[in-house]
Amino acid sequence: MNLVNRKQKEEILNSLVPNKVILLLGPRRVGKTILLRQIISELKDEVLLLNGEDFSTAELLERRTVENYKSILGKHSILFIDEAQKIPNIGDILKLIVDEIKGIRILVSGSSAFDINKITGE
């Protein structure tokens, strides 16, 4: 199991580039959140971790303006959203952030039932 996690972590870390969204998808209870936290512990940059199951996260992201997102991110250069499928209009939100906030790196996790088209817009 550790070897698989190392490979997964390495692949995610290498894919975490500016102005792209990385999707971490899988069934419930397989360790996506644990993997996110392991990745965060290895990063040197400021990371903002939000939880889509927390209603305050949806409320925070609901006001879809660049200024709102810049304010939320502050000094953070990396945004992680766990359980992103729970946030209404998450695809549109992420598209605006990626298109307008230069240098932001984003990783979102969700269940395998997550509609990839909604999050990527592609």
Secondary structure, DSSP 8 states (H G I E B T S, - for coil): -HHHHHHHHHHHHHH--TT-EEEEEE-TTSSHHHHHHHHHHH--S-EEEEETTSHHHHHHHHS--HHHHHHHHTT-SEEEEETGGGSTTHHHHHHHHHHHSTT-EEEEEEETT--HHHHH--
